[in-house]
């Protein structure tokens, strides 16, 4: 378990929150759109803006992803967000997201 995972992301409370967030995205993985039979147990929380860049567990920054997508994304910025931010980032910041 991750050191930064807050109590509201674990246990029964976390399962209910995963189910609510997944329901808002059509009970599918946020990235690959694969459907979940039970998002409360199959889905994993992912920080859309990586926790290493913004260490907060705010609901609007959380998405539910399948484990392979969550692992593949890791601490990188999603491509869509990176393309929006690209003109605003300097060389040192770009090394962080690569």
N, C-alpha and C positions, 0 to 999 in steps of 0.2 A: 504494500500500500504506500502511496505517495505521502511524503512528509507534509505537503501543503494542503492535503485534502481536508477540508473543513468538516465538522460533524454533520452539517446539513446535507452533505453529499454522500454520506454513508448510511448503511442500515435501511430500515423501513422508510424512513423519511427521504432518503436518497432515491430509493426505488420509486416512491410516489412522484418525486420531482422529475426523475428521468421519464416516467410515463407521461407527465404533463408536457414536458418540453418536446418529447417525441410526438405526442399527439398534435402539437402545434405545427410540426413539420410533416404531418401525414403518416406517422408511425413508420418512418423510413430513415435510413442512415442519411445524415445531413450531406455527406460528400458523394457517395456512390448511388444513393437513392434505393438501396436494397431494402425490401420490406422487413420489418420485425414481426415475428409472431407474438412476442412478449417483450416490448422495449424496456420494461422495468428490470428484466434480468439479462436480456441479450445485449442491450445498448450500453455504451460506456460514455461518461461525460467527457467532453473535450472542450478546452478553452479555445474559442475561435481566434482570439488574439492571444498568443501563447503566454502562459503563466510566467515564463522567464522575462518577458517584455513588460507585462502588466500583472503583477502578483495580486490579483483580486478574484474572488469566487462570486462574481455578480451574475445574476440569472441571465441578463441580456448578452453576456459574453459566453454562456454555456450552450453547447449543442450536444445532441446525442448522436454518436457515430458507432458503426460496427467496430469491433476490435482491430481488424486489419487496417481499416482507414485511419483509426486513431493512432496506431503504431506508425503507419506510413507518414502521417503528417508530423508527428513528433512536436518539436519546438519551432517549426517553421511557420511562416505566414502563409495562409491560403493564397493561391495564385491571384484570385480576384482582388483581394485586399492589397496584395503586393503591387499589382498593376496600378491601383488607385494611389498608393503611397509613393511609388517609384520616384516621381519628380521631386518629392519633398525630402527624400533621404540622402544623406551624404555618404561618402565611401565607407567610413567606419561603421555606420549603421547598416549598410548593405551587407557587410561581412557578418554581422550578427544574424541576419535573416537567411543567409545562404546555407 
